[in-house]
Amino acid sequence: MRIAHVQRGGARWRVTTALLAAAVLPLSVACDGGSAARGRVTTARDTLLLAAPSDTSLHADPMSASIRRGLALVTATRDSLPHNVGSQLRCVSCHLNEGRRAFAMPWVGVYGRFPQYRSRAGAVMRLEDRINDCIRRSLNGSALAVDGDDMRDIVSYISWLSRGSVSGQRTLGNGIDSLAVLPGDTARGSQVYLLSCARCHATDGQGMLATKMVNAGPPLWGSGSFNIGAGMARVRVMAAFVHRHMPFDQPGTMANQDAFDVAAYVTSRPRPDLPGKELDWPKGDPPVDVAYATRGVGKTRR
């Protein structure tokens, strides 16, 4: 397996002052949220869950069976799709609370946002394309058949979560947090990792899944983790996610600077490569924190 190394140089990666002015995160990776489209969210275990259909709306009909199977696939992705998943992560490793948690790239409402233009692809993508993009990158795997039962059932689940959403409307909790960018220090980040992350992800970053412990986390680097082309391999994305949701047993307790420091550290570690990553952002507009060179020409890095 090819292992990719980030191209930021030096032990300490920092965002230059000139870039900070344009670096506030407009990261609407996911979309609208059920009744949250009207501004309502509910509190659960110190997190916000976007309002979505109740499980009681599912019955003993074929559509309900497809929805339930879709949930099973995103919950036990590696076990359910061993030929398509190359990492030890599951879809719900990032899309928390079965895709319902606010600011954790929720799937609530996402069905009504596709097709949509994606700058990384430089093209309009269908929801099925976006799902396969996550499988290839975040799960370091291979695409599902677009017309197959597995893809159909995953789409069925996302569609069900989106019932009651206002199509195309952005609301509280969509996507991921927006944080003003801070310079990340990998030396400080390694200490934050040991203090706040290692108890779930192991000191060597290889995860604790084999222990069956409560809150066992997946690998954050190495061959079992997401590859270099994943959104979570970007400092700004990881920092926003960590700030809001980590440590998993104490969500929301990570300071902004600590989040950027640990994100800089984790994303600097080796991880699987993504063949063809140089073709990302073909219009020449990659974000500044992308850790690899792209061939696109046109716009200035932002």
N, C-alpha and C positions, 0 to 999 in steps of 0.2 A: 504494500500500500504506500502510495506517495504521501509524504508528510509535508505540509506547507508551513512556511515560516513567514511571519509578517515582515513587511519592508519599511518599518518605521525608523530603524536605526537607533543604536545606543540602548543603554539599560533603561533610560527614562524617556518615555514618549510624551511629548507635550504638544498641545494645540497652540499655535502661535497667536499672539495678540491680534494680529490683523484678521484672523479668521473668526475670532470670537463674536464679532458684531453680527455675522451672518449665520451663526451656528445654533440659534434657538431651535429646538426640535419641532418640526411640523410633522410628526410621525403618526399619521393616521393609517396604520398598517391594516387595521380591521375597520369596522363600520358602526352602524347604528344599533341601538339596543331596545328592542321590544317596547314595553311601557316606558323604559328609560328614554325613548324618543320623545316622551312628554316630560322628561326631567326627573322621573322617579327611579330611585335605586333603593335596594334594601341592604341592611347590614347583616353580615354573617361572619362570625369568627374573626372580627377585626378587619374584614375586607368588605368591599362593595361588590355585590352581584347584580349584574344587569337583569332586569325583569325579563323572563322568558316563559314559554309555555310550561305548564305543570305536567309532570309525568302522568297524572291522572287523565290527561287528554289522549294518551296512547291506549289502544285497545287490542283486540285479537284479530286485526285486519292486516292485509299485506303491507300497507303503507307503514303502519306502526312497527311491523316486523323489520322493515327496511331501516327505519329510524333507529330502532334498538340495536340493530347490527352495526349501523354506522357509529353509534356511540361506543360499542364494544371495540371497533377497529381503532378509533382514535385513542381509546383508553389503554388498550393492550396492543399497541401497534407492532412492536417487534415480534411478539409471539404470534399475532394474527397474520402478519405479512412478512414472514422471515426472508422471502426471496426479494423483497423490495426495500428492506430496512437494513442499513449497514452500520448504524450507530446503536448505542444502548438507550437512546432517548425515545420517548413516546410523543405523540402530538400534544398531549396534555402536559408535557414537561414545561412547555412555554405558554400554551393556551390553558391557563389554570381554571380549576373548578369546572371541568368539562366544557371549557370555552365560554363560561358565563362571567368570569371575574373582570370587573372594570379595570382598565389600564393594563391588562395582560393579554392584549391582542384578542379580545373576545370575538367569538363567531356570531354573537347575537346581532342580527341585522345585516350580516355580511352578504347574504344571498342577494339582497337587493342592490348591491354595489357593483355587481359584475354583469356584463363585461366592463373592464376598466383599463385605462392606460397605465402601464407600469414603466417607469423610466429605466429601471434596471434591464428590462427586456427591450426597451425602446419600441414597444408594440402594445396593442390592445390585447388583453388576456381574458380568457374565460375563467370561471371559477375552477374548472377542472385543471386548467393550466397552472393556476396559482397553487392548487393543492400539490400537484406534481413538482412544482418548483420547491416547495417546502420539503417534500420527500427527498429530492435530490440534494438539497443543501443542509437543512437542519437535521434530517435523519440520515444524511450521507448515503442515500440509497438510489434506487432506480424507479422510474416512473411506472405508475399503474396504467393499465389499459383504460383509456378515456371512456370506452363504451362497455367496460366490464362491470360485474356486480359489485366489486369492492368500491370503485369510484362512485357508482350509483348510490350506494348506501351511505357513504360519507357525505355526499351532497344532500341526501335526504335528511340526514341529521342536522346539517347546517341550515338547510331550508326550514326545518321545523323550528329550530331556535329563533329563526328570523320572523316567524309568524307574528303579526301585530306591529312590526316595525314600519317606520315611514321610509320608503325606498329613497336612497340617496341622501338622507339627512344625517349630519354628524351631530352627535350628542355627547353629554358627559360620560366619560369612561371609554370612549372609542379608542382603539389603537393602543397607544402607550403614552406614558407621561411625557410632557414637554419640560425639559430642564435646560437652563442656561448652561452652556458648556464651560467646564473648568479644566485646567491642565491636569492630566492624570499622571501620577508618579508611580512607576512600577515598583520601586523600592518600598514606598509606603504601602502600596497595594498588596505586596506579598505579606506584610504584617497584618493588614486588615483581613486578608484571606485566612490566615492561620487562626485569627481570633474569632472570626464570624462565619466562615464558610467551610472550613476543613472538617468540622464535626459531622457534616452531612455529605460532603463531596470528597473527603479524604485529603490528607496533607499533600499527596502526589497528584491531586486533581483527577484521579481515575474513578471517582464515585464510590458509593457504599452499597450499591444494589445487591451485591452478593451476600451482604450481612443480614438482609431482611429486617433491618432495624426500622423503627418508625422514622419517617421523614428522610429515609435514605435517598440521597441525591444521585443523579447520573453523572458520568464523567464530564468535566468542563474543558478538558483538552486531551490530547492523545488519540489513538486510533478509534476509541469508542465514542468520541464526542462528535459534535456538529462540525462540518467542514468550513474551510476558510471563506466559502461563498455564502454562508448563512448570514442572515441579518444580525443574529446574536454575536457574530464575530466582529461587529463594528462597536467601537468604544461607546459611542453615543447611545446606541440602542441598548447595549448591556447595562450601562450606567443607569439609564432610565428605568429599566426593568428591576435592577437590583435595589435602587432607591425606594421603589414602591413595594416590592414583594419579598425582599430578602432581608435577613435570614428567614427561611421558610417558617420557622416556629416563632418568629418575632417580626412579622412584616411591618414595614413602615418605620423601622428604627434606624436605618442606615442613613447617615448624613450625606449630603450632596457630594462633598469632597471625598469622603471615603468611598462612595459609589463610583466616582470617576477613577479613583486610584486603583480599586480592585478590578474595575473593568479594564483599565490599561494593562494591569498585570495578567489577568486571565486571557485577554485577547492576544497578548504577546507570546503566549506559550504555543508550542507546535501542535498542529492538528491536521486532519486529513486535507489533502489538496482537492481542488475541483477542476478537472480538465475543462478547458474552454472558458475559464473565468475571465480571461483577457477580453472576451467578447461582450462582457457586461457593459451596461451604459453605452450603447453604440452611438448615441447622440453626443457623447463627449461631456456628459454632465454628472460624473460620479460624485457622491458626497466626499467630504475631505477625510473622513475616517476610514475609508475603504483601504484595506491593508495590502492591496495588490494593484499592479499597473493594468490599465485598460487601454485598448487601441482606439477607442472612439475619439473623434475630433468634433469640435463645435463650441460648446459652452465652456465657461471657466469652472473649475472645481468649486463647489460651494460648501 
